[in-house]
Amino acid sequence: MGNFENDGRFFEQSEQSDTDRDQADSAFAKIQRLLCIREHASALLYKRLLSSGYDDRIASEAVQRAINCGLVSDERYADVLVRSRLSQGKGLRGIAFELEQAGIDPQTVPAYQEALFRDSGPDELARALSLLAAKPPKAKRIREAAYRKLVQKGYESSVAASAARIFAEQHGCTTLETC
């Protein structure tokens, strides 16, 4: 047990609070290590700490401490996520799903709104076609494989169908039976 001075008075600190402080410091250090690798959303960090065996209260306090220090920002995470996924050729639907999994409403993210406004329609179709050109599907049925690839990347089914049809036509496929 340790004695600590508080406004000129001494008080004894219990072993339980020492353990809590050690766990809180350990949880905060884990957050710092994770953030050295990449941005994380607060909800995902909280879940990660819980899965690592930290108590609910300790995990919550560690995440709040990281937010207060400016280490964690859901806005910054969402911006980085949207921009990086767009540059990877991901579709808006998939990006929205990832944001929702992180506890972030896509409608509140300026970068997502900008991409939604800019990429809905012909621009998203162009991104889908450029993805297929950069990484063409390797299958007998090109059209089906292209459609599957785009849907897996998070494109809307209508965009994926149009892009798959155009891609298949560009590669000499004219009928569904041969493509």
Phi, psi and chi 1 to 4 in degrees:
 res  aa     phi    psi   chi1   chi2   chi3   chi4
   1 MET       -  146.8  -70.0 -160.3 -136.4      -
   2 GLY  -116.5  149.8      -      -      -      -
   3 ASN  -101.5  133.3  -70.5  -28.3      -      -
   4 PHE  -129.5  142.0  -65.1   92.7      -      -
   5 GLU   -87.4  134.1 -173.2  169.0    8.1      -
   6 ASN  -136.2  105.7 -176.6   12.7      -      -
   7 ASP    54.5   44.0  -62.8  -31.8      -      -
   8 GLY    84.0   -8.5      -      -      -      -
   9 ARG  -106.3  150.0  -63.1  178.4  -51.0 -122.6
  10 PHE  -100.8  144.0  -74.9   90.1      -      -
  11 PHE  -141.0  155.1   65.1   91.4      -      -
  12 GLU   -95.5  134.3 -142.2  170.4   79.7      -
  13 GLN   -99.1  136.2 -171.3  172.7    6.8      -
  14 SER   -76.7  160.4   69.8      -      -      -
  15 GLU   -65.0  -32.9  -58.4 -120.2   -7.4      -
  16 GLN   -61.6  -44.2  178.9   61.0   34.3      -
  17 SER   -70.3  -29.9   60.6      -      -      -
  18 ASP   -62.6  -42.5  -77.6  -14.9      -      -
  19 THR   -65.1  -43.3  -57.1      -      -      -
  20 ASP   -61.5  -43.2  -76.1   -6.8      -      -
  21 ARG   -64.2  -41.7 -178.0  176.7  -67.2  110.0
  22 ASP   -62.1  -43.3  -70.4  -14.7      -      -
  23 GLN   -65.9  -40.9  -83.6 -161.1  -29.7      -
  24 ALA   -63.2  -42.3      -      -      -      -
  25 ASP   -65.4  -39.2  -71.1  -16.8      -      -
  26 SER   -65.2  -42.4  171.3      -      -      -
  27 ALA   -64.7  -42.8      -      -      -      -
  28 PHE   -64.7  -39.4 -173.7   71.6      -      -
  29 ALA   -64.3  -37.2      -      -      -      -
  30 LYS   -63.8  -41.9 -178.0  170.4 -176.9   85.1
  31 ILE   -60.0  -44.1  -70.8  173.0      -      -
  32 GLN   -60.8  -42.4  -71.1  175.2  -46.0      -
  33 ARG   -63.2  -43.4  -76.4 -169.4  -53.1  -85.4
  34 LEU   -64.0  -38.4  -69.3  169.4      -      -
  35 LEU   -74.3  -17.9  -67.6  172.4      -      -
  36 CYS   -69.3  -24.1  -75.8      -      -      -
  37 ILE   -85.2  -49.4  -61.6  167.0      -      -
  38 ARG  -165.9  170.0   67.2  173.7  177.4   85.4
  39 GLU   -66.4  149.8  -74.5  -73.9  -22.3      -
  40 HIS  -138.3  148.4  -71.3  -88.6      -      -
  41 ALA   -80.2  151.6      -      -      -      -
  42 SER   -60.7  -41.0   59.4      -      -      -
  43 ALA   -64.5  -38.5      -      -      -      -
  44 LEU   -70.0  -36.8  -63.7  177.5      -      -
  45 LEU   -64.5  -42.3  -75.8  170.7      -      -
  46 TYR   -59.1  -48.0  174.5   75.8      -      -
  47 LYS   -62.3  -39.1  -71.7  177.5 -172.7  173.8
  48 ARG   -64.3  -41.4 -178.6   80.5 -179.0 -103.5
  49 LEU   -66.2  -40.9  -70.5  174.9      -      -
  50 LEU   -61.8  -42.0  -70.1  178.9      -      -
  51 SER   -69.8  -20.0   69.9      -      -      -
  52 SER   -86.1    0.9  -65.6      -      -      -
  53 GLY    98.0    7.0      -      -      -      -
  54 TYR   -78.1  148.3  -70.4   98.6      -      -
  55 ASP   -65.0  151.5  179.6   65.5      -      -
  56 ASP   -54.4  -47.6  178.9   51.0      -      -
  57 ARG   -66.0  -42.8 -176.2 -179.5   56.8   79.9
  58 ILE   -63.1  -45.2  -62.7  -68.3      -      -
  59 ALA   -62.2  -44.2      -      -      -      -
  60 SER   -62.8  -44.7  178.9      -      -      -
  61 GLU   -65.9  -38.4  -71.8  174.4    4.7      -
  62 ALA   -66.2  -42.0      -      -      -      -
  63 VAL   -65.7  -42.9  169.7      -      -      -
  64 GLN   -63.5  -38.4 -169.9   56.7   52.6      -
  65 ARG   -62.7  -41.3 -179.9  177.1  167.2 -165.2
  66 ALA   -66.4  -37.3      -      -      -      -
  67 ILE   -65.1  -46.1  -69.4  169.7      -      -
  68 ASN   -62.6  -32.6  -67.8  -16.4      -      -
  69 CYS   -79.3  -11.7  -67.7      -      -      -
  70 GLY    86.7    8.1      -      -      -      -
  71 LEU   -74.4  -33.7  -65.9  175.3      -      -
  72 VAL  -115.9  131.3  175.1      -      -      -
  73 SER  -144.3  115.9  166.8      -      -      -
  74 ASP   -63.8  -34.0  -75.3  -14.1      -      -
  75 GLU   -64.5  -45.0  -65.5   81.5   21.4      -
  76 ARG   -65.6  -42.9 -170.7  172.3   57.8 -130.0
  77 TYR   -58.8  -47.2  169.2   80.2      -      -
  78 ALA   -63.0  -41.5      -      -      -      -
  79 ASP   -62.5  -46.8 -175.7   62.0      -      -
  80 VAL   -63.6  -42.9  167.7      -      -      -
  81 LEU   -61.3  -48.6 -178.7   96.0      -      -
  82 VAL   -61.9  -49.2  169.5      -      -      -
  83 ARG   -64.1  -41.6  -66.0 -177.7 -166.8  -71.2
  84 SER   -69.8  -39.4   68.0      -      -      -
  85 ARG   -67.9  -36.9  -64.3  -54.9 -173.5 -103.9
  86 LEU   -64.1  -41.3  -74.3  171.7      -      -
  87 SER   -68.7  -23.1   70.8      -      -      -
  88 GLN   -83.9   -3.7  -66.7  169.9   -1.4      -
  89 GLY    86.9   16.2      -      -      -      -
  90 LYS   -75.9  155.2  -55.4  -79.9 -179.8  164.4
  91 GLY   -86.6  161.0      -      -      -      -
  92 LEU   -64.5  -35.5  -67.7  174.1      -      -
  93 ARG   -63.2  -42.9 -171.2 -172.9   62.8  159.2
  94 GLY   -65.8  -37.3      -      -      -      -
  95 ILE   -66.2  -42.9  -65.5  169.7      -      -
  96 ALA   -61.1  -40.3      -      -      -      -
  97 PHE   -62.2  -44.4  178.9   76.5      -      -
  98 GLU   -62.7  -41.4  -93.9 -168.4   87.1      -
  99 LEU   -62.6  -43.3  -72.1  169.1      -      -
 100 GLU   -63.4  -37.5  -70.8  165.6   -4.1      -
 101 GLN   -63.7  -28.2  -68.4  -62.9  -53.0      -
 102 ALA   -88.0    4.8      -      -      -      -
 103 GLY    78.4   24.1      -      -      -      -
 104 ILE  -118.0  130.0  -59.9  169.1      -      -
 105 ASP   -76.8  119.1  179.0   11.9      -      -
 106 PRO   -58.3  -29.1  -17.6   25.3      -      -
 107 GLN   -68.9  -14.5  -58.0  -54.3  -39.4      -
 108 THR   -96.4    0.3   64.0      -      -      -
 109 VAL   -98.8  113.8  179.3      -      -      -
 110 PRO   -57.0  -40.7  -24.0   32.3      -      -
 111 ALA   -64.8  -36.1      -      -      -      -
 112 TYR   -68.8  -43.7  179.8   80.6      -      -
 113 GLN   -61.2  -41.2  -70.1  -60.5  -46.0      -
 114 GLU   -62.8  -44.8  177.3 -175.1  -46.6      -
 115 ALA   -66.5  -37.6      -      -      -      -
 116 LEU   -64.2  -43.0 -173.2   63.0      -      -
 117 PHE   -68.2  -43.0  177.3   73.6      -      -
 118 ARG   -77.5  -39.9 -177.5 -173.2   66.7 -127.4
 119 ASP   -97.1   -7.5  -69.9  -11.8      -      -
 120 SER   -70.7  133.2   59.3      -      -      -
 121 GLY    94.7 -133.8      -      -      -      -
 122 PRO   -61.0  -33.5   -9.0   13.8      -      -
 123 ASP   -67.2  -40.0  -72.6  -17.7      -      -
 124 GLU   -69.2  -36.0 -171.2  161.9   20.9      -
 125 LEU   -62.1  -42.4 -180.0   63.4      -      -
 126 ALA   -63.7  -40.6      -      -      -      -
 127 ARG   -64.0  -39.6  -83.5 -168.0  -45.5  110.8
 128 ALA   -64.4  -43.3      -      -      -      -
 129 LEU   -65.6  -38.2  -73.2  168.5      -      -
 130 SER   -68.7  -33.1   68.2      -      -      -
 131 LEU   -64.2  -45.2  173.2   70.3      -      -
 132 LEU   -64.9  -35.6  -69.0  173.3      -      -
 133 ALA   -68.7  -39.0      -      -      -      -
 134 ALA   -73.1  -38.0      -      -      -      -
 135 LYS  -132.9   77.9  -63.4  179.3 -178.6  179.0
 136 PRO   -67.6  146.1   17.7  -22.9      -      -
 137 PRO   -68.5  146.8   19.6  -26.3      -      -
 138 LYS  -113.6   85.2  -63.8  173.6  174.8   58.8
 139 ALA  -153.4  162.1      -      -      -      -
 140 LYS   -63.3  -47.3  -93.0 -173.7  176.9  178.0
 141 ARG   -92.8   89.0  -59.1 -177.7  141.6 -141.2
 142 ILE   -59.2  -44.7  -66.9  173.4      -      -
 143 ARG   -63.2  -45.7 -172.6  172.6 -179.6  169.2
 144 GLU   -64.5  -42.5  -69.4  176.2   10.7      -
 145 ALA   -64.7  -39.8      -      -      -      -
 146 ALA   -64.8  -42.7      -      -      -      -
 147 TYR   -61.3  -47.7  177.1   81.0      -      -
 148 ARG   -59.5  -44.1  -91.9 -167.5  -44.3  -84.7
 149 LYS   -60.7  -44.0 -178.6  176.5 -151.9  133.5
 150 LEU   -69.4  -40.2  -68.2  172.2      -      -
 151 VAL   -64.6  -40.5  168.2      -      -      -
 152 GLN   -64.6  -28.0  -71.7  172.4  -12.2      -
 153 LYS   -83.5   -3.4  -68.6  -72.3 -175.1  178.5
 154 GLY    99.2   17.3      -      -      -      -
 155 TYR   -84.3  148.6  -74.1   89.0      -      -
 156 GLU   -60.0  149.7  -65.0  -74.2  -22.2      -
 157 SER   -62.2  -34.7   60.3      -      -      -
 158 SER   -67.7  -39.8   60.5      -      -      -
 159 VAL   -67.9  -42.8  172.2      -      -      -
 160 ALA   -62.5  -41.4      -      -      -      -
 161 ALA   -65.1  -44.7      -      -      -      -
 162 SER   -64.2  -46.0  -62.9      -      -      -
 163 ALA   -65.6  -39.8      -      -      -      -
 164 ALA   -64.7  -40.6      -      -      -      -
 165 ARG   -63.4  -48.0  179.8 -176.1   47.5   76.2
 166 ILE   -63.0  -44.3  -67.2  167.9      -      -
 167 PHE   -61.6  -44.2 -178.3   76.9      -      -
 168 ALA   -64.5  -40.0      -      -      -      -
 169 GLU   -65.2  -37.6  -72.1  170.6   -1.4      -
 170 GLN   -65.0  -23.7  -70.5  173.3  -12.6      -
 171 HIS  -103.4   22.0  -72.8   82.5      -      -
 172 GLY    84.1    8.7      -      -      -      -
 173 CYS   -90.2  123.2  -64.1      -      -      -
 174 THR  -114.4  -24.5   53.8      -      -      -
 175 THR  -122.1  155.3   63.6      -      -      -
 176 LEU   -66.9  -30.1  -77.3  175.2      -      -
 177 GLU   -66.4  -36.5  -69.0   81.0   31.4      -
 178 THR   -91.8  -10.0   60.4      -      -      -
 179 CYS  -112.0      -  -61.1      -      -      -
